[in-house]
Amino acid sequence: DSRLIVSVVDSDDDEFDIIGASEIVFIVADGMIVGGNTYPGGTVLIEKRLSDGEITIAGTGWQYVIDLTDTETAALPRTNLYYETQVTTSAGLKKTVSAGIFKAENTMIKDIV
């Protein structure tokens, strides 16, 4: 299994307080490839929510924690994928706090340990 600890900062790289967030949604999706570039827009492969107990807010107040199972990560296609996290603040404002492209790769160490 894997644990992601994600820091949330604002545009000035200052810590962004999420302690009172009413919802956090994290997704991993297929990326759409157009002209050699990857964009969001595919099928959601992983979805985690604070309200479902799948995301926790760390004691720092500006980090959140997501646990991913080996089954979830093994099922990801070995290609460019898109991730995004949206936080709903205690005031009800929705903010996308992270988004981007990553590539799931097979690893070697697990096979030799």
Contacts in CASP RR format, 6 or more apart in sequence:
PFRMAT RR
TARGET T0000
AUTHOR 0000-0000-0000
METHOD contacts of the structure
MODEL  1
DSRLIVSVVDSDDDEFDIIGASEIVFIVADGMIVGGNTYPGGTVLIEKRL
SDGEITIAGTGWQYVIDLTDTETAALPRTNLYYETQVTTSAGLKKTVSAG
IFKAENTMIKDIV
1 67 0 8 1.000
1 68 0 8 1.000
1 69 0 8 1.000
1 70 0 8 1.000
2 67 0 8 1.000
2 68 0 8 1.000
2 70 0 8 1.000
2 73 0 8 1.000
3 65 0 8 1.000
3 66 0 8 1.000
3 67 0 8 1.000
3 68 0 8 1.000
4 65 0 8 1.000
4 66 0 8 1.000
4 67 0 8 1.000
4 68 0 8 1.000
5 58 0 8 1.000
5 63 0 8 1.000
5 64 0 8 1.000
5 65 0 8 1.000
6 63 0 8 1.000
6 64 0 8 1.000
6 65 0 8 1.000
6 66 0 8 1.000
6 85 0 8 1.000
6 98 0 8 1.000
7 15 0 8 1.000
7 62 0 8 1.000
7 63 0 8 1.000
8 15 0 8 1.000
8 16 0 8 1.000
8 18 0 8 1.000
8 62 0 8 1.000
8 63 0 8 1.000
8 64 0 8 1.000
8 87 0 8 1.000
8 97 0 8 1.000
8 98 0 8 1.000
9 15 0 8 1.000
9 16 0 8 1.000
9 62 0 8 1.000
10 16 0 8 1.000
15 60 0 8 1.000
15 61 0 8 1.000
15 62 0 8 1.000
16 62 0 8 1.000
16 97 0 8 1.000
17 61 0 8 1.000
17 62 0 8 1.000
18 24 0 8 1.000
18 57 0 8 1.000
18 61 0 8 1.000
18 62 0 8 1.000
18 64 0 8 1.000
18 87 0 8 1.000
18 89 0 8 1.000
18 97 0 8 1.000
19 57 0 8 1.000
19 59 0 8 1.000
19 61 0 8 1.000
20 57 0 8 1.000
20 89 0 8 1.000
20 90 0 8 1.000
21 50 0 8 1.000
21 57 0 8 1.000
21 87 0 8 1.000
21 88 0 8 1.000
21 89 0 8 1.000
21 90 0 8 1.000
22 50 0 8 1.000
22 51 0 8 1.000
22 88 0 8 1.000
22 89 0 8 1.000
22 90 0 8 1.000
22 92 0 8 1.000
23 49 0 8 1.000
23 50 0 8 1.000
23 51 0 8 1.000
23 86 0 8 1.000
23 87 0 8 1.000
23 88 0 8 1.000
24 49 0 8 1.000
24 50 0 8 1.000
24 55 0 8 1.000
24 57 0 8 1.000
24 64 0 8 1.000
24 85 0 8 1.000
24 86 0 8 1.000
24 87 0 8 1.000
24 88 0 8 1.000
25 47 0 8 1.000
25 48 0 8 1.000
25 49 0 8 1.000
25 50 0 8 1.000
25 85 0 8 1.000
25 86 0 8 1.000
26 46 0 8 1.000
26 47 0 8 1.000
26 48 0 8 1.000
26 49 0 8 1.000
26 55 0 8 1.000
26 66 0 8 1.000
26 83 0 8 1.000
26 84 0 8 1.000
26 85 0 8 1.000
27 44 0 8 1.000
27 46 0 8 1.000
27 47 0 8 1.000
27 48 0 8 1.000
27 83 0 8 1.000
27 84 0 8 1.000
27 85 0 8 1.000
28 44 0 8 1.000
28 45 0 8 1.000
28 46 0 8 1.000
28 76 0 8 1.000
28 81 0 8 1.000
28 82 0 8 1.000
28 83 0 8 1.000
29 40 0 8 1.000
29 41 0 8 1.000
29 42 0 8 1.000
29 43 0 8 1.000
29 44 0 8 1.000
29 45 0 8 1.000
29 81 0 8 1.000
29 82 0 8 1.000
29 83 0 8 1.000
29 84 0 8 1.000
30 41 0 8 1.000
30 42 0 8 1.000
30 43 0 8 1.000
30 45 0 8 1.000
30 77 0 8 1.000
30 79 0 8 1.000
30 81 0 8 1.000
30 82 0 8 1.000
31 38 0 8 1.000
31 39 0 8 1.000
31 40 0 8 1.000
31 41 0 8 1.000
31 42 0 8 1.000
31 79 0 8 1.000
31 80 0 8 1.000
31 81 0 8 1.000
31 82 0 8 1.000
31 101 0 8 1.000
32 38 0 8 1.000
32 39 0 8 1.000
32 40 0 8 1.000
32 41 0 8 1.000
32 42 0 8 1.000
33 39 0 8 1.000
33 80 0 8 1.000
38 80 0 8 1.000
38 82 0 8 1.000
38 101 0 8 1.000
39 82 0 8 1.000
40 82 0 8 1.000
40 84 0 8 1.000
40 99 0 8 1.000
40 100 0 8 1.000
41 82 0 8 1.000
42 82 0 8 1.000
45 75 0 8 1.000
45 76 0 8 1.000
45 77 0 8 1.000
45 81 0 8 1.000
46 68 0 8 1.000
46 72 0 8 1.000
46 76 0 8 1.000
48 54 0 8 1.000
48 55 0 8 1.000
48 66 0 8 1.000
49 55 0 8 1.000
50 56 0 8 1.000
50 57 0 8 1.000
50 64 0 8 1.000
54 66 0 8 1.000
54 67 0 8 1.000
55 64 0 8 1.000
55 65 0 8 1.000
55 66 0 8 1.000
56 64 0 8 1.000
56 65 0 8 1.000
57 63 0 8 1.000
57 64 0 8 1.000
57 65 0 8 1.000
58 64 0 8 1.000
58 65 0 8 1.000
64 85 0 8 1.000
73 104 0 8 1.000
76 104 0 8 1.000
77 104 0 8 1.000
78 103 0 8 1.000
78 104 0 8 1.000
78 105 0 8 1.000
78 106 0 8 1.000
79 103 0 8 1.000
79 104 0 8 1.000
80 101 0 8 1.000
80 102 0 8 1.000
80 103 0 8 1.000
81 101 0 8 1.000
81 102 0 8 1.000
81 103 0 8 1.000
81 104 0 8 1.000
82 99 0 8 1.000
82 100 0 8 1.000
82 101 0 8 1.000
83 98 0 8 1.000
83 99 0 8 1.000
83 100 0 8 1.000
83 101 0 8 1.000
83 102 0 8 1.000
84 96 0 8 1.000
84 98 0 8 1.000
84 99 0 8 1.000
84 100 0 8 1.000
85 96 0 8 1.000
85 97 0 8 1.000
85 98 0 8 1.000
85 99 0 8 1.000
86 94 0 8 1.000
86 95 0 8 1.000
86 96 0 8 1.000
86 97 0 8 1.000
87 94 0 8 1.000
87 95 0 8 1.000
87 97 0 8 1.000
88 94 0 8 1.000
89 95 0 8 1.000
END
